[in-house]
Structure formats: structure tokens, C-alpha cells
Amino acid sequence: MSLFKARDWWSTMLGEKEEFDQGCLCVADVDNSGRDKIIVGSYMGYLRIFNPHPVKPGDGGQPEDLLLEVQLREAILQVEVGKFVSGTEGLHLAVLHCRKLCVYAVSETLGNVEHGNQYQIKLMYEHNLQRTACNMTYGPFGGVKGRDLICIQSMDGMLMLFEQESYAFGRFLPGFLLPGPLTYSSRTDSFITVSSCRQVESYKYQVLAFATDADERQEIDRAKLGSGKRLVVDWVLNLGEQALDICVASFNQTVSSVFVLGERNFFCLKDNGQIRFMKKLDYSPSCFVPYCSVKEGTINTLIGNHSKMLNVYQDVTLKWAAQLPHIPVSVKVANLQDLKGVIVTLSDTGHLQCSYLGTDPSLFQAPRVESRELNQEEFDAEMKELQKIIKEATKTQDIVPKSEKTRDVIVTAEVSPDLDVESQAIDSEVKAEAVPSVTVKITIQSRVTAKKPNLEVCVQAPLAVTCEQFVFDDLEPDSSETVVVSVFLKRNFSPSELEGNCVLSYSTPTGILKAAQCTFSLPLRLICFPAQPSKAANHKITIDTNKPPISFLTIFPDFVDPSEDDQANVLGFQFLSGSKATLLASKTSQRYRIQSDQLEDLWLITKELRLRLEERFKKQNCKDFACTFSGSIPLQEYFELIDRHFELRLNEEKLQELLSQRAAQFRAIERRLLTRFKDKTPAPLQHLDTLLEGTFREVIALADAAVENQANIFQAFTKLKSATHLVIMLISLWQKLSTDQVAILEATFLPLAEDTKEMGWEETVDAAISYLLRTCLSKSSKEQALSLSSQLCMPKDTSRLKKNITLFCDRLAKGGRLSLCTDSATQQAAVMPGGCVTIPESDLEERTVILCSTAMLPHHGQITKQKFKPGLSGESAEEAEEP
């Protein structure tokens, strides 16, 4: 037997398919014989009374242990024992049903045969309830002597008080939503409960007694106009979580304390609501009970949890932990057969157990081992090998994802190679004649039991899916599920990414939450279709390669017609939003040109060209294929998109301010009108109604303008992200950055997935670039000593951001290196093509507008004819000629 298992003293199973909960267990001297009995009620209406007396510890329940078993007509919510009958101080049993409260007397009749004594119950009185009951508590309300009164809490928040055989009064709790645990403190004569606001609230009995009588909830509002007092709370404590149970304990060694068991914390409060101590639990508790401690000034507490453990605490110190065979929903401490401190636990399925804490002595004696000589060298070698294994395991723990073979649940997404024959687009705002859609088939394969699986399919707006969320039944081991969704363009502008991801969240049988995900790429045909190429365009970029150009018939078979040979070197794209882009391949040089009237439209075409070229040469086992960029970074055009986005953000603030002013004006006019209407003496409105109507129209117009501006901000931010992706790619090709450096570049220019009021793109990117300029791209140690602002706020304009971006590109052109290391001694200037040297100590950065050097960053504008540049070959300096 394990050292930390609860020792089974007596146990039994109650009925079949019965359910039990927190209030279904009670331990008391119900028959007034001087010995504790175990009273259990079930939701099936069975009432049982046990008196365990096993022959030896661990025996199961015997027939004579069950003193009484009777089936009542209704479900039993709670059982309590107290002085509930007038004229006697004997203990009686109170049984709470949904619509009834019954008080019974349990008596013993001496038997004349060998079967022993007989027990029976007698109904003393009952109260039919007008409201559905939730729970109850009892005690000497108002300081009465020799009797207990009962308080029942209904499901709609009414406290019904009974003075034994008669109904006293009822009061509604203020601000009630859902019922919580309820208890009574005799020391302060107050009722303590936990509201749905996650607050512990205390109400004095005297306040309840003298408050306005409320047999109906509507009478609470009427009480303000009539006589009587309102129900006022004595004290309130915010828990921040829902409470499972509440109990008041008062022992000889300590003062009265209020114990509250939360979902993740255990609280002990003083009588006035102040926290005496608090214990954070690292498990999910199910029940608790405080009991007397042998140490003066402390209280012991038993807390059961959903891991089948019973923990013993002395205040906040864990003293013992024992394993139970079930999850307890109720726990009590009893004195049975002269055995003090028996732990009585009840599970929701009816496993009733009496146990105690202890251990079995270990009779095993380890045999003596033979002595041998120790080889220290072998031990050292083995220790080094083990330390090496531990070090490697620590590095890769929770960083490297599991392989496909070791994952418990695998999610895969397969995108159809062809567009849907019949489009599945729903409520699309695109103005094109036909909005295509593509089918994505998602398969879930589970090797273990997955509880409550929930699948979410996410794509970046303006893309949308026909169904975003799927809820499945529990997945069994070696089972699979398949769903099919369609993706389409919903809004009338192009996205910044043609990617999506699937996330499956589920829980293991032990309650651990896990997730599995996968990503998928969408085809370019989803947002554009072939069109006639255009010769003129406002924006042009040229990509150099080290391999001969490939015919577009080979790399873009889904956009060209094989019968048309003129599309081998030129290709046109028509976006669903209306803009066009053209792709050209040079006949004499190893160059490709992408051109369009919109800068953001170049991104997806350029990305698709690069991916298809890399995939083409990879199939040919060509490992030295590379793309470069020797043109100018289109910063001026990029800055125009930044200004447009920032201007819309400023408009949003102005609209919000105007809307706030008009709303305040509208409320002020309403108050004036209400005052005029309530006045007994009629007075002219003085055109207040006309002013109210005009203000209302202004509020509606401003609200519509704010909604429209929000949509424009989202569209501008999407275009800005597309242009940012393009600039990042051009800088990486221009400077031949490594994968890690490209990751730093993306984290700098694309820190936000969404643009919000609290944190905008401009201030976030400005802070990131400023950090790089003062660390890895700094020109001296003085710049590294400058401190950055710890707060991000919206700037007044974008001049600082544009200056920092220009300076960032200039320092990269001068040989700067992107790195997260802040030590300037380790920053070695990488000499770039073109004979670049280290960054000189000059005042270049102090200029208002800093242009990149002619060697590495030519003037911004269209690429027409470029002169021969130092450090570049004559062939790479040529323009990508027209086909």
C-alpha cells in the first residue's frame, strides 16, 4: 500500500445510477443517542442513515450498518440536523426539496428479535415553498436560545426565513443574478454568501428583519416610494473568482473565521470581511471542511480536489496529502465507535467512504550489496555523457515541435488545385462579375482520446471562409474527422497574405488543454485572373537572377494559354478589386520586371514569381539559384501609404471627439426636456425639441462616418502591410540578408497583426527602428547610451518615422549588420558589394532628409535607364528591357 493513500476504514456504494452533490452529506447525532450517524440524501429521493461498525479496518458495508433507507417523493437537495422543533431541544432532521422543506424526527425502536433495533422517521412539519429552492442554512438567528431557525435561498435570489413551524419573512438580495453558497455566522448574527459578481457579501439578520417586505421582486422598486428600509449589505469583499463553498468555523483555540473555497484560491476571512490569510491552489478543488487543530491559534482544513487527492492544511501550510479512490463532492469529520477524526467522503456517483490518515510499516529490508572497487574514470565519463544528454534535452524542450509520428492529434489541410466550379462566395462586397472560391479539405487524425475538440479555420481579411468554427464529439483513439470549407474574397481590395491556418483545441482525459495546428497556402487565382498586359505603369521593380529566364508558359501555366506564344515573356494580371499588374521577362538578360499602378499590388505577384522560380529550379536539383535586387527602394511611394494610413487615424480621433461632444450635448438637451415635461406648470419648450432632433441627426451622421472611417483604416492598413512585405523582400534581396536577419526585419516593420487605438503601427515601428539604430546599427557608443522612451503614444506626424526609415536604409547601405546583440565590439561591418566600408563618423544622420548613397541606394523613382555604378557589373546595371 502506498504511503500517501487514505486508509480505508469502512466504505459502501449507494444505489445504482444515483447522483449526489455538496449538500447531500451530513454527520450528526440525529437520533439523540450520543453517537454520530451518517445521513445521506440523493437526487433520486433516497434518504439513508448509516452507523458504520466494521469488524476490522477495510471491511465493506454490512446490512446492519444501514439504519434507515426510505424513498421520498422528491429529489433531496440538502440535509441538515439541528434544533428545528419548538418545545424541545432535541435534534431533528431537515430535508430540503425543490419546492418543500420537511423536518423529521428520527427514533429508535427496540427490537424483540435477533434482527436488532429498528429506526423510523416521523414527519413533524413541512413548508411548501412558493419558489424553487437552491440551498439552506440554519442557526440561532437573532440570538435566540435553545432553538435553530432555517433560512432557504431560492434560485431567483430570495431568502426565506422560517421560525420552526411558521414562515417569518422573505427578502430579495440586491443585484442578484445566480445563487451562490450560503452560511450563517452566529458571532455576528449575519448571513454570508457569494454573489454572481464574485463578491463575498454579509447581511445582518436585523437588517433583513426590518427591511421592506418583498414577496415579489417588483416590490423592491416600489419600496423606494413607500415605507420601510432597503436591504443594505454589511460588508463586501471582492474575490475575483466564483466560490464553491463557504463555511464559518469557531473553535476554542481561535476566534470565529469565515472560510471560502474558490476555484483556484482558499480564503480565510475575519468577521468584518478582512482577509486573515489566503492560499493559492495549484489544482482544481471540489470540497472542503475546517476542523479543530491541536496547535493553538491555527485551524486545520481538509480540501478535496478533482485529482482524487485529499490535502490537509494547517492555515496555509500543507501538512499531509492522501490519495482517495474517488473524487469527493462532500467531506465531513466524524467520531464513530470511539474513533475520533474519521474522514467521511462522498462522490457524485454514491461512493461513501470512512477513512483515516496513516501508513503501514515497511517490512522490506534491502539486501546487502557486495562491495566492489570503484572506477572513478568510468564514473566521470558516464557523468559527462549524462550531463550532455540533459543539456541537449533542456535546449530542445518545448522549442522543437514534435514530429508527425509522435503527435497525439494531427491536423492537415489540403487546398484544391482548381477553383470551385460553382462559387461558394457568400455576401461578398467585390464588384467583379464572378467571385471565385477554392475548397480546403481539413483532416483531423487522433491517436488518443480527445475531449471536446474545437476546430477554427482562420484566414486574413479581406478573405473569408464559409464556416469558421466546427465542434466535434469526443474523438476516440485511431479515429479521424474531415471537414470541407471554401475560401473567397469578401471585401473589395486585395489581401496582404494568401495564407490561412487551422487550430484544433482539445483536452485530454486528465483535463490538460492542448492544441494542434497547421497552415495552408491559397492560390493566386483566388484574387486575380489573366488579363491583357499594360505597357505603362506608375511603379516598377526589377528582380535579377543568376539563371536564364524561364518562359511563363512553364512557371505560370494557370494564367497563360499554351496556344498563345506572345505570353511566354509577358503576362497580365487583373485583380478582383479592379487594379492591374504586368509581369515581364527580359529576352537578353536574366531579369524580371513587375509593374503596376499601385505599389501594394506588386507584392503578391513578386512573391509568387520568386516562389515559383525557386520551386522550378529545386525540381531541377539546382542549388545555386539566387535572386537579387539592385534597383532603388521605393521609399517615397511607401511613405505615401504611411501618410494615408496616419491621416485616417487622425480622422478617427477627430470623429471620436466630435461624437463625444454631440452625445454630451444630446444628453444635456434630454435632461432639459425631461425637466420641462415633469414640471406641473406647462412651459414652452423654446425649440428644445428641434434642437434635440438636429443633435440626434448629427450623432447618427458622425457614427456612420466613424464606421466608414474604421473600414477605410482597415483597408489602408492592409495595403500598408502589402507594401511593407514588398519593402522587406527588396531590402533582403538588396543586402543579401540571412534568414535570421530577415526575421529581425519582419519583426521590426510588421510588429502588429491588427491596428488598434491603443497601439498603432507608426509608433510601434518607430520604436523598433529607433532601438536598432541605437544598438546594432549605431555608429558610436554615445548612441547606445541614449535611453528610449518606455511609453508608446501616437505621434503628431510621420516625419520622424520617415526619417528613421531612411536612416535605417542608409546605415544598411554603409555596411550595417542586423543583429539582436547589443555589444558594439561584436558588431562587425559586413562589407557589401560595391566596395562599401564601415559607417563613417559624419553628420549624415543630422540632415532633415537623408538620401541613400548613389552606390547602394539610388534616388527614388521609376527604373528607367541607370548609369554604370561602381561595384556592379555592366550586365547587372542594364535595364530589364521590354519584350
Residue, then its C-alpha position, 0 to 999 in steps of 0.5 A: m500500500s502506498l504511503f500517501k493513500a487514505r486508509d480505508w476504514w469502512s466504505t459502501m456504494l449507494g444505489e445504482k445510477e444515483e447522483f449526489d452533490q455538496g449538500c447531500l452529506c451530513v454527520a450528526d447525532v440525529d437520533n439523540s443517542g450520543r453517537d454520530k450517524i451518517i445521513v445521506g440524501s440523493y437526487m433520486g429521493y433516497l434518504r439513508i442513515f448509516n452507523p458504520h461498525p466494521v469488524k476490522p479496518g477495510d471491511g465493506g458495508q454490512p446490512e446492519d450498518l444501514l439504519l434507515e433507507v426510505q424513498l421520498r417523493e422528491a429529489i433531496l437537495q440538502v440535509e441538515v440536523g439541528k434544533f428545528v422543533s419548538g418545545t424541545e431541544g432535541l435534534h431533528l432532521a431537515v430535508l430540503h426539496c425543490r419546492k418543500l422543506c420537511v423536518y423529521a424526527v428520527s427514533e429508535t425502536l427496540g427490537n424483540v428479535e435477533h434482527g436488532n433495533q429498528y429506526q423510523i422517521k416521523l414527519m413533524y412539519e413541512h413548508n411548501l415553498q412558493r419558489t424553487a429552492c437552491n440551498m439552506t442554512y440554519g442557526p440561532f438567528g437573532g440570538v435566540k436560545g435553545r432553538d435553530l431557525i432555517c433560512i432557504q435561498s431560492m434560485d431567483g435570489m430570495l431568502m426565506l426565513f422560517e421560525q420552526e413551524s411558521y414562515a417569518f419573512g422573505r427578502f430579495l438580495p440586491g443585484f442578484l443574478l445566480p445563487g451562490p453558497l450560503t452560511y450563517s455566522s452566529r458571532t455576528d448574527s449575519f448571513i454570508t454568501v457569494s454573489s454572481c459578481r464574485q463578491v463575498e457579501s454579509y447581511k445582518y439578520q436585523v437588517l433583513a428583519f426590518a427591511t421592506d417586505a418583498d414577496e415579489r421582486q417588483e416590490i423592491d422598486r416600489a419600496k423606494l416610494g413607500s415605507g420601510k428600509r432597503l436591504v443594505v449589505d454589511w460588508v463586501l469583499n471582492l474575490g475575483e473568482q466564483a466560490l464553491d463553498i463557504c463555511v464559518a468555523s469557531f473553535n476554542q483555540t481561535v476566534s470565529s473565521v469565515f472560510v471560502l473555497g474558490e476555484r483556484n484560491f482558499f480564503c480565510l476571512k475575519d468577521n468584518g470581511q478582512i482577509r486573515f490569510m489566503k492560499k493559492l491552489d495549484y489544482s482544481p478543488s471540489c470540497f472542503v471542511p475546517y476542523c479543530s487543530v491541536k496547535e493553538g491559534t491555527i485551524n486545520t482544513l481538509i480540501g478535496n480536489h478533482s485529482k482524487m487527492l485529499n490535502v490537509y492544511q494547517d492555515v496555509t501550510l500543507k501538512w499531509a496529502a492522501q490519495l482517495p479512490h474517488i473524487p469527493v463532492s462532500v467531506k465531513v469529520a466524524n467520531l464513530q465507535d470511539l474513533k475520533g477524526v474519521i474522514v467521511t467522503l462522498s462522490d457524485t456517483g454514491h461512493l461513501q467512504c470512512s477513512y483515516l490518515g496513516t501508513d503501514p510499516s515497511l517490512f522490506q529490508a534491502p539486501r546487502v550489496e557486495s562491495r566492489e572497487l570503484n572506477q572513478e574514470e568510468f564514473d566521470a565519463e558516464m557523468k559527462e555523457l549524462q550531463k550532455i544528454i540533459k543539456e541537449a534535452t533542456k535546449t530542445q524542450d518545448i522549442v522543437p515541435k514534435s514530429e508527425k509520428t509522435r503527435d497525439v492529434i494531427v491536423t492537415a489541410e489540403v487546398s484544391p488545385d482548381l477553383d470551385v466550379e460553382s462559387q461558394a462566395i457568400d455576401s461578398e462586397v467585390k464588384a467583379e462579375a464572378v467571385p471565385s472560391v477554392t475548397v480546403k479539405i481539413t483532416i483531423q487524425s487522433r491517436v488518443t482520446a480527445k475531449k471536446p475538440n474545437l476546430e477554427v479555420c482562420v484566414q486574413a481579411p479581406l478573405a473569408v471562409t464559409c464556416e469558421q468554427f466546427v465542434f466535434d464529439d469526443l474523438e476516440p483513439d485511431s479515429s479521424e474527422t474531415v471537414v470541407v470549407s471554401v475560401f473567397l474574397k469578401r471585401n473589395f481590395s486585395p489581401s496582404e497574405l494568401e495564407g490561412n491556418c487551422v487550430l484544433s483545441y482539445s483536452t485530454p482525459t486528465g483535463i490538460l488543454k492542448a492544441a494542434q495546428c497547421t497552415f495552408s497556402l491559397p492560390l493566386r487565382l483566388i484574387c486575380f485572373p489573366a488579363q491583357p498586359s499594360k505597357a505603362a505603369n506608375h511603379k516598377i521593380t526589377i528582380d535579377t537572377n543568376k539563371p536564364p529566364i524561364s518562359f511563363l508558359t512553364i512557371f505560370p501555366d494557370f494564367v497563360d494559354p499554351s496556344e498563345d506564344d506572345q505570353a511566354n515573356v509577358l503576362g497580365f494580371q487583373f485583380l478582383s478589386g479592379s487594379k492591374a499588374t504586368l509581369l515581364a521577362s527580359k529576352t537578353s538578360q536574366r531579369y524580371r520586371i513587375q509593374s503596376d499602378q499601385l505599389e501594394d499590388l506588386w507584392l503578391i505577384t513578386k512573391e509568387l514569381r520568386l516562389r515559383l522560380e525557386e520551386r522550378f529550379k529545386k525540381q531541377n536539383c539546382k542549388d545555386f539559384a539566387c535572386t537579387f535586387s539592385g534597383s532603388i527602394p521605393l521609399q517615397e511611394y511607401f511613405e505615401l501609404i504611411d501618410r494615408h494610413f496616419e491621416l485616417r487615424l487622425n480622422e478617427e480621433k477627430l470623429q471620436e471627439l466630435l461624437s463625444q461632444r454631440a452625445a454630451q450635448f444630446r444628453a444635456i438637451e434630454r435632461r432639459l426636456l425631461t425637466r420641462f415635461k415633469d414640471k406641473t406648470p406647462a412651459p414652452l419648450q423654446h425649440l428644445d425639441t428641434l434642437l434635440e432632433g438636429t443633435f440626434r441627426e448629427v450623432i447618427a451622421l458622425a457614427d456612420a462616418a466613424v464606421e466608414n472611417q474604421a473600414n477605410i483604416f482597415q483597408a489602408f492598413t492592409k495595403l500598408k502591410s502589402a507594401t511593407h512585405l514588398v519593402i522587406m523582400l527588396i531590402s533582403l534581396w538588396q543586402k543579401l540578408s540571412t534568414d535570421q536577419v530577415a526575421i529581425l526585419e519582419a519583426t521590426f516593420l510588421p510588429l502588429a497583426e491588427d491596428t488598434k487605438e491603443m497601439g498603432w503601427e507608426e509608433t510601434v515601428d518607430a520604436a523598433i527602428s529607433y532601438l536598432l539604430r541605437t544598438c546594432l546599427s549605431k555608429s558610436s557608443k554615445e548612441q547606445a547610451l541614449s535611453l528610449s522612451s518606455q511609453l508608446c503614444m501616437p505621434k503628431d506626424t510621420s516625419r520622424l518615422k520617415k526619417n528613421i526609415t531612411l536612416f535605417c536604409d542608409r546605415l544598411a547601405k554603409g555596411g550595417r549588420l542586423s543583429l539582436c546583440t547589443d555589444s558594439a565590439t561584436q558588431q562587425a561591418a559586413v562589407m557589401p558589394g560595391g566596395c562599401v566600408t564601415i559607417p563613417e563618423s559624419d553628420l549624415e544622420e543630422r540632415t532633415v532628409i537623408l538620401c541613400s548613397t548613389a552606390m547602394l541606394p539610388h534616388h527614388g523613382q521609376i527604373t528607367k535607364q541607370k548609369f554604370k555604378p561602381g561595384l556592379s557589373g555592366e550586365s547587372a546595371e542594364e535595364a530589364e528591357e521590354p519584350 
